[in-house]
């Protein structure tokens, strides 16, 4: 929560996570995200606390009804937070 608010209010540009760099994330992306044609952006927010934290932004370019969704999580590793 804190990492998200710091990022949002300060309009920070943090590094994105490349799903292809992790076999586990790549499998998840290929199985669940790619078939939907949604755009997924994973942002590494670990810099604020040292605890692996990720902001996920999903964009739907096909409709204005639900154009995007966001979520955030922290865990013991970046992969688990994703």
C-alpha positions as CSV (number, residue, x, y, z in Angstrom):
1,X,0.0,0.0,0.0
2,X,2.7,2.5,1.0
3,X,4.8,1.7,-2.1
4,X,1.9,2.2,-4.4
5,X,0.9,5.6,-2.8
6,X,4.5,6.9,-2.9
7,X,4.7,5.9,-6.6
8,X,1.3,7.4,-7.4
9,X,1.6,10.7,-5.6
10,X,5.2,11.3,-6.7
11,X,4.5,10.2,-10.3
12,X,7.5,8.0,-10.2
13,X,8.6,5.8,-13.1
14,X,9.8,2.6,-11.6
15,X,11.4,-0.4,-13.4
16,X,9.1,-2.9,-15.1
17,X,9.5,-6.6,-14.6
18,X,10.1,-8.6,-17.7
19,X,7.9,-11.7,-17.5
20,X,10.2,-13.5,-20.0
21,X,13.1,-13.3,-17.5
22,X,11.4,-15.9,-15.3
23,X,10.2,-19.3,-16.5
24,X,7.5,-19.3,-13.9
25,X,6.2,-15.8,-14.8
26,X,6.4,-16.6,-18.5
27,X,4.3,-19.7,-18.1
28,X,1.7,-17.8,-16.2
29,X,1.6,-15.1,-18.8
30,X,1.4,-17.5,-21.7
31,X,-1.4,-19.5,-20.0
32,X,-3.6,-16.8,-18.5
33,X,-2.9,-13.4,-20.0
34,X,-1.8,-13.9,-23.6
35,X,-5.0,-15.7,-24.7
36,X,-7.1,-12.7,-23.5
37,X,-5.1,-10.1,-25.6
38,X,-4.9,-8.0,-22.4
39,X,-1.8,-5.9,-21.9
40,X,0.1,-6.6,-18.6
41,X,2.6,-4.3,-17.0
42,X,4.4,-5.4,-13.8
43,X,6.2,-2.7,-11.9
44,X,8.9,-3.4,-9.3
45,X,8.2,-1.3,-6.2
46,X,10.8,-3.0,-3.9
47,X,12.9,0.1,-3.7
48,X,10.8,1.6,-1.0
49,X,11.0,-1.0,1.7
50,X,13.4,-3.7,0.5
51,X,10.4,-6.1,0.6
52,X,9.6,-7.6,-2.9
53,X,6.6,-5.6,-4.0
54,X,4.8,-5.5,-7.4
55,X,2.2,-3.3,-9.0
56,X,0.3,-5.0,-11.7
57,X,-1.5,-2.9,-14.4
58,X,-3.8,-4.7,-16.8
59,X,-5.1,-2.8,-19.8
60,X,-7.9,-3.8,-22.1
61,X,-7.5,-2.1,-25.5
62,X,-10.7,-3.7,-26.8
63,X,-13.3,-1.8,-24.7
64,X,-13.9,1.4,-22.8
65,X,-16.2,-0.5,-20.4
66,X,-13.3,-1.7,-18.2
67,X,-10.2,-0.1,-19.8
68,X,-7.8,-1.0,-17.0
69,X,-7.3,-2.7,-13.6
70,X,-4.6,-2.4,-11.0
71,X,-3.4,-4.5,-8.1
72,X,-0.4,-4.7,-5.8
73,X,1.2,-7.4,-3.7
74,X,4.2,-8.1,-1.6
75,X,5.9,-11.4,-0.7
76,X,9.2,-13.0,0.0
77,X,10.2,-12.9,-3.7
78,X,9.3,-10.9,-6.8
79,X,7.9,-14.0,-8.5
80,X,5.5,-14.7,-5.6
81,X,4.5,-11.1,-5.4
82,X,3.5,-11.2,-9.1
